[in-house]
């Protein structure tokens, strides 16, 4: 049972601007990181605040791996936004690759070890994504493979919303239903010493994180196409792990099975894990620890 967050993971945050606007990047490193570096893409409207970082500290510890977490263009650091080309790609084709390519470049620029892993791709690179981050993470895997000529070794997708098609109405209905279920996931953290609440529940925080309204709408809208299975197959990662909550209002049991089947057909080894909880399971630190252990064991022969 998780009662304390690890204190042996180094955390460094910085802002990277490669000429198209700033992106926040965090590098999390355990004392003896393994051979694989993971680049992580966060959920919708998430930023690198203490609430988000505690989860990645825990994951870095459980996985025994360096994690590089990149904010999504349009939220996080002040002035972050999608470029005109990134906006057009999302609007016209539900294409996350232009934004993901910039995120990948920011990760490489933020940390030399991460840069080496991204440049080589292959066995040294893994990608983790949650919710919206599944689409961005898969696009990053495609970009890394295209640049290096070698596919990332591992792709971990937690609650991949874009694994199925949505109408605007059904996606909004599911999202509103999930918004009402966050408290139950956060309650799991009550026994974890020094666990941090989300920014809007911390009395010392008086301002909301930066979010560009247009960019948030475009990112959410691009999820509706359900194009993730094709993107996962095109990314060509050697290992795929799909995790979803049994009671998620996004109803990903069948979509997750179809996603793993598509990956296997493309030559990947794929695992699907259904766990107790809703889409908000990512907010439960005990759930994150369990997911991390499953991922570590599933990828143990591919490190």
NUVOKOL-413357 format. One record per residue (C-alpha): y negated, x, z negated. Coordinates in nm, 4 decimals, padded with zeros to 6 digits. Each point is the difference from the previous one (the first is absolute). Layout:
N
<north: Y east: X up: Z> $
...
This chain:
303
<north: 00.0000 east: 00.0000 up: 00.0000> $
<north: -00.3363 east: 00.1407 up: 00.1021> $
<north: -00.2279 east: 00.0471 up: -00.3016> $
<north: -00.2260 east: 00.2863 up: 00.1072> $
<north: -00.1515 east: 00.1311 up: 00.3205> $
<north: 00.0768 east: 00.3602 up: 00.0955> $
<north: -00.2547 east: 00.2607 up: -00.1052> $
<north: 00.1340 east: 00.2826 up: 00.2164> $
<north: -00.1361 east: -00.1156 up: 00.3363> $
<north: -00.3184 east: 00.1624 up: 00.1233> $
<north: -00.2523 east: -00.2338 up: 00.1633> $
<north: -00.2829 east: 00.1101 up: 00.2282> $
<north: -00.2288 east: -00.2414 up: 00.1826> $
<north: -00.2488 east: 00.0821 up: 00.2712> $
<north: -00.1947 east: -00.1551 up: 00.2845> $
<north: 00.0807 east: 00.1142 up: 00.3525> $
<north: -00.2298 east: -00.0671 up: 00.2952> $
<north: 00.1155 east: 00.1338 up: 00.3353> $
<north: -00.2948 east: -00.1489 up: 00.1846> $
<north: 00.0993 east: -00.3668 up: 00.0132> $
<north: -00.0844 east: -00.1009 up: -00.3550> $
<north: 00.1208 east: 00.0892 up: -00.3486> $
<north: 00.3485 east: -00.0677 up: -00.1353> $
<north: 00.1180 east: 00.0474 up: -00.3560> $
<north: 00.3121 east: 00.2142 up: -00.0405> $
<north: 00.2042 east: 00.0745 up: -00.3121> $
<north: 00.2576 east: 00.2787 up: -00.0300> $
<north: 00.2605 east: -00.0446 up: -00.2736> $
<north: 00.2334 east: 00.2882 up: -00.0758> $
<north: 00.2818 east: 00.0316 up: -00.2550> $
<north: 00.0678 east: 00.3421 up: -00.1583> $
<north: 00.2737 east: 00.0897 up: 00.2502> $
<north: -00.0435 east: -00.2122 up: 00.3130> $
<north: 00.2963 east: -00.0395 up: 00.2299> $
<north: 00.0098 east: 00.0904 up: 00.3685> $
<north: -00.1302 east: -00.3347 up: 00.1248> $
<north: -00.3651 east: -00.1067 up: -00.0166> $
<north: -00.0703 east: -00.3733 up: 00.0054> $
<north: -00.3157 east: -00.1471 up: 00.1496> $
<north: -00.0721 east: -00.3423 up: -00.1490> $
<north: -00.1975 east: -00.2979 up: 00.1303> $
<north: -00.1169 east: -00.2578 up: -00.2526> $
<north: -00.0092 east: -00.3771 up: -00.0027> $
<north: -00.2779 east: -00.2276 up: 00.1196> $
<north: -00.3457 east: 00.0906 up: -00.1380> $
<north: 00.1425 east: 00.2600 up: -00.2407> $
<north: -00.2003 east: 00.3087 up: -00.0937> $
<north: 00.0710 east: 00.3219 up: -00.1869> $
<north: -00.0893 east: -00.1250 up: -00.3465> $
<north: 00.1944 east: 00.0689 up: -00.3221> $
<north: 00.2091 east: -00.3156 up: 00.0405> $
<north: 00.1315 east: 00.1085 up: 00.3397> $
<north: 00.0319 east: 00.3678 up: -00.0885> $
<north: 00.2246 east: -00.0656 up: -00.3008> $
<north: 00.2621 east: -00.1482 up: 00.2335> $
<north: -00.0028 east: 00.3040 up: 00.2251> $
<north: 00.0167 east: 00.2364 up: -00.2975> $
<north: 00.3171 east: -00.1804 up: -00.0988> $
<north: 00.1418 east: 00.0129 up: 00.3528> $
<north: -00.0753 east: 00.3715 up: 00.0374> $
<north: 00.1814 east: 00.0622 up: -00.3282> $
<north: 00.3052 east: -00.2116 up: 00.0849> $
<north: 00.0294 east: 00.1282 up: 00.3572> $
<north: -00.0706 east: 00.3587 up: -00.1001> $
<north: -00.2262 east: 00.0261 up: 00.3020> $
<north: -00.3604 east: 00.0619 up: 00.0977> $
<north: -00.1783 east: -00.3246 up: 00.0895> $
<north: -00.3168 east: -00.0219 up: 00.2067> $
<north: -00.1605 east: -00.3440 up: -00.0242> $
<north: -00.2658 east: -00.0976 up: 00.2540> $
<north: -00.2399 east: -00.2917 up: -00.0265> $
<north: -00.0124 east: -00.2465 up: 00.2863> $
<north: -00.3157 east: 00.0168 up: 00.2129> $
<north: -00.2292 east: -00.2798 up: -00.1120> $
<north: 00.0624 east: 00.0192 up: -00.3727> $
<north: -00.0166 east: 00.2525 up: -00.2807> $
<north: -00.2710 east: 00.2642 up: 00.0230> $
<north: -00.3504 east: -00.1152 up: 00.0857> $
<north: -00.0697 east: -00.0010 up: 00.3709> $
<north: 00.3649 east: -00.0249 up: 00.1016> $
<north: 00.0497 east: -00.2153 up: 00.3086> $
<north: 00.2143 east: -00.0448 up: 00.3054> $
<north: -00.1396 east: 00.1539 up: 00.3163> $
<north: -00.0760 east: -00.2182 up: 00.3010> $
<north: 00.3181 east: 00.1221 up: 00.1718> $
<north: 00.2099 east: -00.0724 up: -00.3088> $
<north: -00.1460 east: -00.3486 up: -00.0294> $
<north: 00.0631 east: -00.0740 up: 00.3661> $
<north: 00.3613 east: 00.1184 up: -00.0220> $
<north: 00.0662 east: -00.2293 up: -00.2957> $
<north: -00.1745 east: -00.2972 up: 00.1573> $
<north: 00.1390 east: 00.0383 up: 00.3500> $
<north: 00.3529 east: 00.1319 up: -00.0587> $
<north: 00.0701 east: -00.0145 up: -00.3761> $
<north: 00.0269 east: 00.3774 up: 00.0382> $
<north: -00.0308 east: 00.2006 up: -00.3220> $
<north: 00.0484 east: 00.3404 up: 00.1627> $
<north: -00.3645 east: 00.1012 up: 00.0517> $
<north: -00.0828 east: -00.0632 up: -00.3671> $
<north: 00.3284 east: 00.1547 up: -00.1122> $
<north: -00.0647 east: 00.3105 up: 00.2057> $
<north: -00.3281 east: 00.0570 up: -00.1819> $
<north: 00.1688 east: -00.0579 up: -00.3350> $
<north: 00.2686 east: 00.2540 up: 00.0878> $
<north: -00.2627 east: 00.2550 up: 00.1021> $
<north: -00.1824 east: -00.0549 up: -00.3301> $
<north: 00.3232 east: 00.0592 up: -00.1923> $
<north: 00.0595 east: 00.3245 up: 00.1888> $
<north: -00.3564 east: 00.1172 up: -00.0611> $
<north: 00.0125 east: -00.0790 up: -00.3710> $
<north: 00.2973 east: 00.2205 up: -00.0872> $
<north: 00.1434 east: 00.3063 up: 00.1795> $
<north: 00.3594 east: -00.0778 up: -00.0988> $
<north: -00.0375 east: -00.3550 up: 00.1260> $
<north: -00.1581 east: 00.1300 up: 00.3178> $
<north: 00.2979 east: 00.2268 up: 00.0640> $
<north: 00.2441 east: -00.2870 up: -00.0584> $
<north: -00.1942 east: -00.2304 up: 00.2318> $
<north: -00.0328 east: 00.2647 up: 00.2717> $
<north: 00.3753 east: 00.0655 up: -00.0061> $
<north: 00.1094 east: -00.3578 up: -00.0791> $
<north: 00.3822 east: -00.0131 up: -00.0041> $
<north: 00.1860 east: 00.0586 up: -00.3255> $
<north: -00.3105 east: 00.0986 up: -00.1944> $
<north: -00.1885 east: -00.3288 up: 00.0424> $
<north: 00.0524 east: -00.3443 up: -00.1463> $
<north: -00.2230 east: -00.3075 up: 00.0157> $
<north: -00.0408 east: -00.2705 up: -00.2656> $
<north: -00.1802 east: -00.3299 up: 00.0528> $
<north: -00.0537 east: -00.3205 up: -00.1941> $
<north: -00.0965 east: -00.3344 up: 00.1576> $
<north: -00.2761 east: 00.0778 up: 00.2524> $
<north: 00.0866 east: 00.3648 up: -00.0612> $
<north: 00.3410 east: -00.0577 up: 00.1608> $
<north: -00.1704 east: -00.0588 up: 00.3337> $
<north: -00.2387 east: 00.2923 up: -00.0439> $
<north: 00.2772 east: 00.2243 up: -00.1311> $
<north: 00.2302 east: -00.0783 up: 00.2915> $
<north: -00.2864 east: 00.0711 up: 00.2383> $
<north: -00.0558 east: 00.3323 up: -00.1786> $
<north: 00.3684 east: 00.0823 up: 00.0494> $
<north: -00.0388 east: -00.0703 up: 00.3723> $
<north: -00.3098 east: 00.2169 up: 00.0200> $
<north: 00.1644 east: 00.2875 up: -00.1882> $
<north: 00.3048 east: -00.0130 up: 00.2237> $
<north: -00.2102 east: -00.0069 up: 00.3153> $
<north: -00.2064 east: 00.2982 up: -00.1106> $
<north: 00.2861 east: 00.2149 up: -00.1286> $
<north: 00.2759 east: -00.1067 up: 00.2353> $
<north: 00.2219 east: -00.0727 up: -00.3006> $
<north: 00.0317 east: -00.3312 up: -00.1830> $
<north: -00.0745 east: -00.0271 up: -00.3717> $
<north: 00.3156 east: 00.0241 up: -00.2079> $
<north: -00.0616 east: -00.3092 up: -00.2117> $
<north: -00.1938 east: -00.3260 up: 00.0142> $
<north: -00.0215 east: -00.2109 up: -00.3168> $
<north: -00.1410 east: -00.3520 up: 00.0398> $
<north: -00.0651 east: -00.2176 up: -00.3048> $
<north: -00.0713 east: -00.3675 up: 00.0711> $
<north: -00.0642 east: 00.0448 up: 00.3743> $
<north: -00.2025 east: -00.3126 up: 00.0764> $
<north: -00.0107 east: 00.0681 up: 00.3743> $
<north: 00.3798 east: -00.0037 up: 00.0267> $
<north: -00.0340 east: -00.3632 up: 00.1103> $
<north: -00.2488 east: -00.2035 up: 00.2037> $
<north: -00.2653 east: -00.2089 up: -00.1733> $
<north: -00.2545 east: -00.2625 up: 00.0857> $
<north: -00.3382 east: 00.0319 up: -00.1665> $
<north: 00.0798 east: -00.3007 up: -00.2160> $
<north: 00.3429 east: 00.1105 up: -00.1212> $
<north: -00.1172 east: 00.3537 up: -00.0760> $
<north: -00.2971 east: -00.1300 up: -00.1972> $
<north: 00.2192 east: -00.2478 up: -00.1895> $
<north: 00.2488 east: 00.2703 up: -00.0979> $
<north: -00.2792 east: 00.2357 up: -00.1041> $
<north: -00.1677 east: -00.2609 up: -00.2191> $
<north: 00.3342 east: -00.0814 up: -00.1625> $
<north: 00.0569 east: 00.3683 up: -00.0746> $
<north: -00.3482 east: 00.0376 up: -00.1473> $
<north: 00.1076 east: -00.2364 up: -00.2757> $
<north: 00.3059 east: 00.2094 up: -00.0853> $
<north: -00.1618 east: 00.3344 up: -00.0737> $
<north: -00.0206 east: -00.0572 up: -00.3763> $
<north: 00.3777 east: -00.0083 up: -00.0383> $
<north: 00.0357 east: 00.3403 up: 00.1656> $
<north: -00.2809 east: 00.1505 up: -00.2070> $
<north: 00.1621 east: -00.1309 up: -00.3180> $
<north: 00.2861 east: 00.2431 up: 00.0642> $
<north: -00.2411 east: 00.2831 up: -00.0793> $
<north: -00.0740 east: -00.1181 up: -00.3538> $
<north: 00.2487 east: 00.2438 up: -00.1545> $
<north: -00.1043 east: 00.2984 up: 00.2112> $
<north: -00.2288 east: 00.2275 up: -00.2017> $
<north: -00.3425 east: 00.0496 up: 00.1609> $
<north: 00.0762 east: -00.2256 up: 00.2968> $
<north: -00.3231 east: -00.0897 up: 00.1823> $
<north: -00.1008 east: -00.3507 up: 00.1026> $
<north: -00.1519 east: -00.0844 up: 00.3413> $
<north: -00.3722 east: 00.0683 up: 00.0305> $
<north: -00.1003 east: -00.3664 up: -00.0407> $
<north: 00.1776 east: -00.0160 up: -00.3374> $
<north: -00.1587 east: 00.3123 up: -00.1456> $
<north: -00.3189 east: -00.0831 up: -00.1920> $
<north: -00.1429 east: 00.3475 up: 00.0552> $
<north: -00.0019 east: -00.0508 up: 00.3795> $
<north: -00.3064 east: -00.1897 up: 00.1157> $
<north: 00.0155 east: 00.0337 up: 00.3786> $
<north: 00.2591 east: -00.0957 up: 00.2578> $
<north: 00.1451 east: 00.2677 up: 00.2287> $
<north: -00.1453 east: 00.0286 up: 00.3485> $
<north: 00.1528 east: -00.2389 up: 00.2537> $
<north: -00.1286 east: -00.0601 up: 00.3506> $
<north: 00.0472 east: -00.3714 up: 00.0582> $
<north: 00.0450 east: 00.0225 up: 00.3778> $
<north: 00.2525 east: 00.2810 up: -00.0304> $
<north: 00.1997 east: -00.1866 up: -00.2636> $
<north: 00.0191 east: -00.3040 up: 00.2288> $
<north: 00.1131 east: 00.2075 up: 00.2976> $
<north: 00.2676 east: 00.1812 up: -00.1995> $
<north: 00.1364 east: -00.3251 up: -00.1416> $
<north: -00.0080 east: -00.1686 up: 00.3387> $
<north: 00.2003 east: 00.2787 up: 00.1614> $
<north: 00.2884 east: -00.0665 up: -00.2395> $
<north: 00.0665 east: -00.3378 up: 00.1621> $
<north: 00.1581 east: 00.1341 up: 00.3187> $
<north: 00.3246 east: 00.0943 up: -00.1732> $
<north: 00.0209 east: 00.3190 up: 00.2028> $
<north: 00.1359 east: 00.2225 up: -00.2756> $
<north: 00.3673 east: 00.0043 up: 00.1147> $
<north: -00.1019 east: 00.1398 up: 00.3388> $
<north: -00.2262 east: 00.2553 up: -00.1675> $
<north: 00.2739 east: 00.1129 up: -00.2407> $
<north: 00.2418 east: 00.0482 up: 00.2879> $
<north: -00.2620 east: 00.1956 up: 00.1944> $
<north: -00.0796 east: 00.2205 up: -00.3016> $
<north: 00.3577 east: 00.1274 up: 00.0044> $
<north: 00.0201 east: 00.1057 up: -00.3658> $
<north: 00.3470 east: 00.1195 up: -00.0921> $
<north: 00.0106 east: -00.2058 up: -00.3181> $
<north: -00.1527 east: -00.3407 up: -00.0717> $
<north: -00.0177 east: -00.1679 up: -00.3397> $
<north: -00.1305 east: -00.3584 up: -00.0162> $
<north: -00.0771 east: -00.1529 up: -00.3407> $
<north: -00.1042 east: -00.3597 up: -00.0640> $
<north: -00.0282 east: -00.2392 up: -00.2916> $
<north: 00.2560 east: -00.2759 up: -00.0335> $
<north: -00.2720 east: -00.2531 up: -00.0812> $
<north: -00.2701 east: 00.1317 up: 00.2319> $
<north: -00.1966 east: -00.2829 up: 00.1563> $
<north: 00.0033 east: 00.1992 up: 00.3211> $
<north: 00.3715 east: -00.0782 up: 00.0310> $
<north: 00.1172 east: 00.3375 up: 00.1265> $
<north: 00.3754 east: -00.0182 up: -00.0635> $
<north: 00.0973 east: -00.0925 up: 00.3558> $
<north: -00.2822 east: 00.1993 up: 00.1549> $
<north: 00.1005 east: 00.3057 up: -00.2017> $
<north: 00.3593 east: -00.0329 up: 00.1160> $
<north: -00.1138 east: -00.0289 up: 00.3609> $
<north: -00.2262 east: 00.3016 up: -00.0446> $
<north: 00.2793 east: 00.2199 up: -00.1341> $
<north: 00.2370 east: -00.1227 up: 00.2713> $
<north: -00.2548 east: 00.0911 up: 00.2670> $
<north: -00.0409 east: 00.3467 up: -00.1518> $
<north: 00.3766 east: 00.0547 up: -00.0058> $
<north: 00.0209 east: -00.1035 up: 00.3631> $
<north: -00.2606 east: 00.2665 up: 00.0731> $
<north: 00.2152 east: 00.2630 up: -00.1732> $
<north: -00.1428 east: 00.0092 up: -00.3522> $
<north: 00.1842 east: -00.0261 up: -00.3285> $
<north: -00.1555 east: -00.2992 up: -00.1718> $
<north: 00.0212 east: -00.1523 up: -00.3475> $
<north: -00.1372 east: -00.3320 up: -00.1218> $
<north: -00.0689 east: -00.0604 up: -00.3698> $
<north: -00.0801 east: -00.3445 up: -00.1370> $
<north: -00.1382 east: 00.0169 up: -00.3533> $
<north: -00.1116 east: -00.2544 up: -00.2553> $
<north: -00.3642 east: -00.0912 up: 00.0382> $
<north: -00.2652 east: -00.1176 up: 00.2411> $
<north: -00.2274 east: 00.1832 up: 00.2424> $
<north: -00.1876 east: 00.1221 up: -00.3079> $
<north: 00.3012 east: 00.2036 up: -00.1162> $
<north: -00.1972 east: 00.3090 up: 00.1087> $
<north: -00.2338 east: -00.0692 up: -00.2939> $
<north: 00.2906 east: 00.0193 up: -00.2469> $
<north: 00.0490 east: 00.3611 up: -00.1089> $
<north: 00.3611 east: -00.0584 up: -00.1144> $
<north: 00.0738 east: -00.1500 up: 00.3427> $
<north: -00.1620 east: 00.2978 up: 00.1723> $
<north: 00.2163 east: 00.2361 up: -00.2030> $
<north: 00.3150 east: -00.1882 up: 00.1027> $
<north: -00.1070 east: -00.0002 up: 00.3630> $
<north: -00.0753 east: 00.3714 up: -00.0178> $
<north: 00.3449 east: 00.0763 up: -00.1389> $
<north: 00.1654 east: -00.2051 up: 00.2735> $
<north: -00.2014 east: 00.1792 up: 00.2676> $
<north: 00.0750 east: 00.3410 up: -00.1519> $
<north: 00.3726 east: -00.0725 up: -00.0031> $
<north: -00.0010 east: -00.1531 up: 00.3491> $
<north: -00.1770 east: 00.3034 up: 00.1443> $
<north: 00.1829 east: 00.2552 up: -00.2094> $
<north: 00.2046 east: 00.1286 up: 00.2922> $
<north: -00.2988 east: 00.0205 up: 00.2316> $
<north: -00.2367 east: 00.2201 up: -00.1954> $
